[in-house]
């Protein structure tokens, strides 16, 4: 008797929905500096994370998680009520929760482009009618007209609007007045508004306290950037109690495992160490940007934990020289970032060999 694979539901059956081969990833060389994925490479903070991991009681590994204490601790940290909080497997998981709860086949969603890849992926997975607002190239880097975004929201009346602030990979931000106007336009259109603050507090501006003003607003944050917990895959969000209750309806039985929950719960006792790490990394960022500018190279002063440098005519020889030293993104296909290389920021000390290598190439 012949058998065949049942057809998946639309739009999962679409040939345009393609995910990378999950079996073919290549381990990064531990002898190179990892500045390609916007992780926190500060050795001092990594020591704090390691101490917490080493202190983990053995039952954390074999018991189902109890997230109540983490919700309470996050609420205290954010000065909100636990009923305002959602946790999930990074900002990524929170974004998917909005799609799961609000976006159906054919519904309109609005997001920027280029931006975090999962907005494109989830739009396809849930059959959304995707409306992108493109960044344009300028002499000062990518730019996006706020009025264009607001007018598109008013015209299209989407089910959801997604806006990272800062955005990635552009590093761009919206001012507080512009952000408020965008949020209000989404509310007037009866859309859920997600503002992703994955890079907080590298960029200290925030609209998280506004969740008590706007019932349609969800603000999400990662712990993989500032907190140094990328490997534990846990993020959190804040929303009105009404919106949070809806999002909790579609969560898994346990939002995250006991191990990542334990790590974040205990890292919240080390806020000062996190803030000191951010300061060190921003110091490394400023030092590296100045060094590149002093060489006559064009740089972008983005607000994330990454920087962009255009090596121009020196690109080939610089990339060749750095190949055995550091992982980074060499170029972008998007016109607004074409010709720029992106480095995740690190400390002055770890940046030094990269800087010296580039200086040697340019001066030669």
C-alpha positions in Angstrom: 0.0 0.0 0.0 1.5 3.3 -1.0 1.6 6.1 1.4 2.4 9.8 1.0 3.1 12.8 3.2 0.0 14.7 4.2 -0.1 18.2 2.8 0.7 20.9 5.4 -1.8 23.7 5.9 -1.4 26.9 3.8 0.8 28.9 3.8 3.3 26.4 5.3 3.0 24.5 2.0 4.3 27.6 0.1 7.7 27.1 -1.7 8.6 30.6 -0.7 8.8 29.6 3.0 12.3 28.1 3.2 14.3 27.8 6.4 18.1 27.2 6.6 19.3 23.6 6.9 19.2 23.0 10.7 21.9 20.2 10.4 24.6 22.1 8.5 25.7 24.9 10.8 29.4 25.3 11.3 30.9 25.8 14.8 32.8 29.0 15.1 36.5 28.7 15.8 37.1 29.5 19.6 40.4 31.0 18.7 38.8 33.8 16.7 36.9 36.8 18.1 33.2 36.4 17.7 31.8 39.8 16.5 29.2 38.5 14.0 26.0 37.9 15.9 25.6 40.9 18.3 26.3 38.9 21.4 27.9 40.2 24.6 31.6 39.3 24.5 32.6 41.2 27.7 34.8 38.8 29.7 34.0 40.4 33.0 30.2 39.9 32.6 30.8 36.4 31.3 32.5 35.6 34.6 29.4 36.7 36.5 27.2 34.6 34.2 29.5 31.6 34.8 29.4 32.0 38.6 25.6 32.0 38.5 25.5 28.9 36.2 28.0 27.1 38.5 25.8 27.9 41.6 22.7 26.4 40.0 21.1 23.7 42.3 20.9 20.3 40.6 17.1 20.1 40.9 16.9 23.0 38.3 17.9 20.5 35.7 15.4 17.8 36.5 12.3 19.7 37.7 9.7 21.4 35.7 10.0 25.2 36.0 8.1 27.5 38.3 8.1 30.9 36.7 6.2 32.8 39.4 9.3 34.2 41.2 10.8 35.4 37.9 7.6 37.2 36.9 7.6 39.0 40.3 11.3 39.9 40.0 10.9 41.2 36.5 7.9 43.2 37.5 9.9 44.8 40.3 12.8 45.6 38.0 10.4 47.2 35.4 8.2 48.9 38.0 5.1 47.1 36.7 2.7 44.5 37.9 3.5 40.8 37.2 0.3 40.7 35.2 2.0 43.1 32.7 4.8 40.7 32.0 5.4 38.0 29.4 8.5 35.8 29.1 9.4 33.6 26.2 12.4 32.2 24.3 13.9 35.6 23.4 12.3 38.5 21.6 11.8 36.0 18.8 9.3 34.0 20.8 7.4 37.1 21.8 7.1 38.2 18.2 5.7 34.8 17.3 3.2 35.1 20.1 1.7 38.2 18.5 1.4 36.5 15.2 -0.2 33.5 16.9 -2.7 35.6 18.8 -3.6 38.2 16.3 -2.5 37.5 12.7 -4.4 35.1 10.4 -4.2 34.2 6.7 -4.5 37.4 4.6 -4.2 39.8 7.5 -2.0 42.9 6.9 1.2 43.4 8.9 3.6 46.3 8.6 7.3 46.2 9.4 10.5 47.9 8.2 13.1 46.6 5.7 15.8 45.5 6.3 15.0 44.4 9.8 15.1 41.2 12.0 14.7 38.3 9.7 11.9 36.6 11.7 9.4 39.3 10.8 9.6 38.1 7.2 9.6 34.4 8.2 6.5 34.7 10.5 4.7 36.8 8.0 5.0 33.9 5.6 4.3 31.2 8.2 1.0 32.8 9.2 0.0 33.8 5.7 0.1 37.6 6.4 -0.2 40.2 3.7 3.2 41.7 4.4 3.7 45.5 3.9 7.3 46.7 4.2 8.5 50.2 4.8 12.1 50.4 3.3 15.0 52.3 4.7 16.7 54.4 2.0 20.4 55.1 1.6 21.8 58.5 2.4 25.2 59.9 3.0 24.6 59.4 6.8 23.4 55.8 6.4 19.8 54.3 6.3 16.9 56.7 6.8 13.2 56.1 7.1 10.5 58.8 6.9 8.2 58.7 9.9 5.3 60.2 8.1 5.5 57.5 5.4 5.2 54.9 8.1 2.3 56.7 9.8 0.4 57.3 6.5 0.8 53.6 5.6 -0.6 52.5 8.9 -3.6 54.9 8.4 -4.2 53.7 4.9 -3.7 50.0 5.3 -5.1 49.5 8.8 -3.0 46.4 9.6 -3.6 43.9 12.3 -0.1 44.4 13.7 2.8 46.8 13.3 6.4 45.7 14.2 9.1 48.2 14.9 12.5 47.4 16.4 14.0 50.5 18.2 16.9 50.5 17.5 16.3 48.6 14.3 18.7 45.9 13.1 20.8 45.8 11.0 20.5 49.5 10.4 21.1 50.7 14.0 18.6 53.5 13.5 16.2 54.8 16.1 13.0 56.8 16.3 12.7 59.8 18.6 10.3 59.6 21.5 7.8 62.0 19.8 7.9 60.1 16.5 7.6 56.8 18.3 4.6 58.0 20.2 3.0 59.2 17.0 3.5 55.8 15.4 2.1 54.0 18.4 -1.0 56.2 18.4 -1.5 55.7 14.7 -1.4 52.0 15.2 -3.9 52.3 18.0 -6.3 54.4 15.8 -6.1 51.6 13.2 -7.0 49.0 15.8 -3.5 47.3 15.3 -1.3 45.6 17.9 1.9 47.6 18.1 5.2 45.7 19.0 8.2 47.8 19.8 11.3 45.6 20.1 13.9 47.1 22.4 16.3 44.1 22.1 19.3 46.5 22.4 18.3 48.2 25.6 20.2 49.7 27.4 22.9 50.1 24.8 20.3 52.6 23.6 18.8 53.9 26.8 15.7 55.4 25.3 12.6 53.3 26.0 8.8 53.4 25.7 8.3 50.5 28.1 6.5 52.7 30.7 4.0 53.6 28.0 2.3 50.2 28.2 0.1 51.6 31.0 -1.1 54.3 28.6 -1.6 52.2 25.4 -3.6 49.0 25.7 -2.4 47.8 22.2 1.4 48.2 22.9 3.8 45.4 23.6 7.5 46.2 24.3 9.9 43.3 24.0 13.5 43.0 25.2 16.3 40.4 24.7 18.7 39.2 27.4 21.2 38.1 24.8 22.7 41.6 24.3 23.2 43.5 27.5 22.7 40.6 29.9 25.1 38.2 28.2 22.5 35.4 28.2 22.2 34.7 24.4 22.9 31.0 24.9 20.0 30.6 27.4 17.4 31.9 24.9 15.1 34.0 27.2 13.5 37.3 26.6 10.7 39.3 28.2 8.0 41.8 27.3 5.7 44.2 28.9 2.1 45.1 27.9 -1.2 46.2 29.3 -2.8 43.5 31.5 -5.4 43.0 28.9 -3.0 42.4 26.1 -0.7 40.3 28.2 -3.6 38.1 29.1 -4.4 37.5 25.5 -0.8 36.7 24.7 -0.6 34.2 27.6 -3.5 32.3 26.1 -1.3 31.1 23.2 1.9 30.4 25.2 3.3 26.9 25.7 2.7 25.1 29.0 6.1 26.4 30.1 7.3 29.5 28.3 11.0 28.7 28.8 12.9 26.0 30.7 13.9 26.1 34.3 17.6 26.7 33.4 17.1 29.9 31.5 14.5 31.1 34.0 17.0 30.5 36.8 19.7 32.4 35.0 17.7 35.5 34.3 16.1 35.5 37.8 19.6 35.5 39.4 21.1 37.9 36.8 18.5 40.5 37.8 20.5 40.7 41.1 23.5 41.9 39.1 22.0 44.9 37.3 25.0 47.0 38.2 27.4 44.5 36.6 25.2 44.5 33.5 25.3 48.3 33.3 29.1 48.4 33.9 29.4 45.9 31.0 27.3 48.1 28.7 29.5 51.0 29.6 32.7 49.0 28.8 31.3 47.9 25.5 30.2 51.4 24.6 33.7 52.6 25.4 35.1 50.0 23.0 32.6 51.1 20.4 33.6 54.8 20.7 37.3 54.0 20.6 36.9 51.7 17.5 34.8 54.2 15.6 37.3 57.0 16.3 40.1 54.8 15.1 38.3 54.0 11.9 37.3 57.6 11.3 40.9 58.7 11.9 41.9 56.4 9.1 39.6 58.2 6.8 37.0 55.4 6.7 33.3 56.1 6.6 31.5 54.8 9.7 27.9 54.8 10.9 27.1 55.7 14.5 24.2 53.3 15.1 22.5 52.8 18.4 22.7 49.0 18.8 25.6 47.0 20.1 27.2 46.9 16.6 28.9 49.3 14.3 29.3 49.7 10.5 32.5 50.6 8.7 33.0 51.1 4.9 36.4 49.9 3.9 35.9 51.1 0.3 38.9 50.3 -2.0 40.6 48.5 0.9 37.8 46.0 1.3 39.4 42.9 -0.2 42.7 43.3 1.5 41.1 44.1 4.9 38.8 41.1 4.7 41.7 38.8 3.8 43.8 40.2 6.7 41.0 39.8 9.3 40.0 36.3 8.2 42.1 34.5 10.8 41.4 37.0 13.5 37.6 37.8 13.8 34.1 36.8 12.7 32.0 39.8 11.4 29.6 40.5 8.6 31.6 41.6 5.6 28.8 43.3 3.5 25.1 43.7 2.9 22.9 43.1 -0.1 20.5 45.8 1.0 21.1 49.1 -0.9 20.9 51.2 2.3 23.9 49.4 3.8 25.7 48.3 0.7 29.5 48.5 1.1 29.5 48.5 4.9 30.9 45.8 7.2 29.3 45.2 10.6 31.1 44.4 13.8 29.4 43.6 17.1 31.0 45.8 19.7 33.4 44.5 22.3 35.8 46.0 24.9 38.7 48.2 23.9 41.1 45.4 24.8 39.4 42.8 22.6 39.0 45.3 19.8 42.7 46.3 19.8 44.1 43.5 17.6 41.3 44.1 15.1 41.9 47.8 15.1 45.7 47.3 14.7 45.2 44.9 11.8 43.0 47.3 9.9 45.4 50.3 10.7 48.3 48.2 9.4 46.5 47.4 6.1 45.3 51.0 5.5 48.6 52.6 6.3 50.5 50.1 4.1 
